[in-house]
Amino acid sequence: MKPELEPIVQHYLDGSISPEEARRLNEELATDQEARRRFTEWLNLDSALAEAAAGWSLPAEKVPQKPRFTRFHFGIAAAAVLVIFLTVLPWRSHSPATVVSIAGVPEWTMGLKIGTKEYHIDEGSIELQTREGARIAIEAPAVFRFPSSMRMEVTRGRVAADVPPAAKGFTLVTPRGEAIDLGTRFGVDVVEGGDSEIHVFEGEVIAKNRHDEGGKSLRQGDAIALRTETSAIRNLRSSAFIHPDEVPGLTAGLAAGQRGRAGDRVDKLRLDPSLIALLDFEKQIPHQGNFRVVQGRWPGSKAPEFVEENDHLKLDAGADREWPLLTLAAWVRLDKLGAPYQSLLHTDDWDENKKGQVHWMVTRHMTMRLALRGNTLADTAEESEGYPDSRTSVLPEQGRWVHLAAVYDSTAKTVRFYLNGRFDKQTLLETAHPARLGPAQIGNWNRNDRRLSGRVDELLLLGRAMSDQEIRELFEAGNPYHNHQL
């Protein structure tokens, strides 16, 4: 290591290092093996001095004799302490990471220093910051450990990392391989059993399967699955991950009592005489279909997640009658797969002889659509594809829980769309049949063009037209981010 960098190391040890100094030090350590060895020795010495200052000591007869280390000018006493720690104890330095935000993990506290042991999180989400400044969001259930501040091992869970230049080279290890950061934002999803996926939101990552020595370069928008023996290209699923800047909002929502308000609102809806179906997934999920069960909007809650092209959840409700009025609403986290439509709720048929069958979806334009079989648009409608569509995109850049709602009134011949409690657009119809429900699917309805990638929570079907105020109150009560809106 160049002599002129020694003051920078001292600034690092005393916490006064500047961003420019951190960049210079990082470049030196990345290119010089001897510099990395000397830097490790200095970190050991710093830790040893801290222990000595606290009054800790070893019996003299147990201390092996080693040559003194005098390169860094701490004097004879410091060198003697270094001998003890380098030969008897494992390396001890500052904690690899610190907890900076918590959402629903009661046994954790802000400012908690993360050591090198294994940690388990059964519910909720946390945000950590490593010593080099990498921000890491972890969603339960998760099992992980930090061998060092530049290396994280994940046995299970979802981790999203935002890595600054000073932490370039940060490596996230899974049972099937590893992701080596080259200055980026990325996520790793490790399911029970060890299979994992790597998703790159920005920048570049080197993905290495345990059987692949060279690794594969992944850039923004790329994703790969690591299996026991193979790797496979995947579609990017950015919204599958809680991102670091999302955790504080979730924390604020819990602190404000949003979960209790959401529960009260759901209880009230269950008493509504117009209720057709309400799936809040808090206690159980109907298991008719094929899907993952993951954490919902609240710590420890459940929600179905749709990933594969045949993933779906079956629902059979409202088949006993026709519905002149209908409200559909749900909380969703959506990823864009490139399919023409993301299927929110599709009745099983689309039969010319069954007017009014309901198909609720998100289009390739990322806007909502509510299509009823046999309905036609009024001449004044602005849609060009023949069906009522919302105006505003429902997919945020990084993914968030968003509340979608559509209100259908066959008497008034209108469809009204809402995003996060706000009225978005109304479409007038020329022909408006009463809605027809019955056997339906959430998620995949047609493998060719009607799929769903993401999670669904608190799905509501109501046989009346909710007002603007009711939709707004429904959103405000269930918003996991409290006052946050897109």
Summary of the structure (lengths in Angstrom):
residues: 486
radius of gyration: 27.5
end to end distance: 48.7
largest distance: 95.6
contacts: 1609
relative contact order: 0.10
helix: 21%
strand: 37%
